[in-house]
Amino acid sequence: MVSPVKLIECPRDAMQGWPDFIPTAQKIEYLNALLHVGFDTLDFGSFVSPKAIPQLRDTADVLEGLKLENVSTKLLAIVANLRGAQEAAAFPQIRYLGYPFSISETFQQRNTNASIAESLQRVEEIVELCAGNNKEPVIYISMGFGNPYGDAWNPDIVIHWVKKLADMGIRIIALADTVGVSTPESIRHLFSALIPECHTVELGAHLHTHPDTWKEKVEAAWESGCRRFDSAFNGIGGCPMADDRLVGNMATEALIAHFGGPAAVGLHADAIPEALRIAGRIFHT
């Protein structure tokens, strides 16, 4: 049975801002447990500057320890520039290259040390690189629901950039609420406006939320046609570049229950307790 919802597990997002370095062996153990759960995609690591994200400096070593035989889950790695994309593209195990395209000029500079114009050029380079290396780009609209910097934001700006990226051939775009400012109304407005028009694009929701507001946001996205959701077990994570410790990822276990349980979303129920056990040990929850 094909699941009506696609869950993207994001241990990379959970790990990247964790203050204590997680040993490579522990990362491998956790990711292998997550592979057994059967998620559509695992956002497992990133090829970015180790000075910017020291926690993930061992992504290449982690990748070599993953047991991918007889696994349907696809791997996604985050990149921030062409150099990182070239490094990630060298690994045949990786299916998707994810790039954070911010529609906040301030955050684009903070996150990738580039302007929006320079970032758009990077997207073009990554799209070309993917085409030649059997990869697929995934673009995140960072600060897609507003920003704390006073940079201009309104739904029309979001719609403009999504359509522009779609015209460039991007087929997977996630609206990212980087600092948890979205509301059910803004979520409903954007997905309702974009999904009918962007027929070639799979639009996803990458929502950082307070633990008590995730459900209303998920329901707003679902009711508006969104079927792709990013999350992380125990709701760990967020964006260290945004410097907001009050919000984290949506909790995967809550999403699974919300959508009817493991079988309803195509996951292996017997593998989930082990993944949660390891997550609790790594993240001290």
Helices and strands as residue ranges (DSSP letters): E 6-9, H 11-15, H 24-37, E 41-47, G 54-56, H 59-64, E 74-79, H 82-89, E 94-102, H 105-112, H 116-132, E 136-142, H 155-167, E 172-177, H 184-197, E 202-209, H 214-223, E 228-231, G 233-235, E 248-249, H 252-258, G 263-265, G 269-271, H 272-283
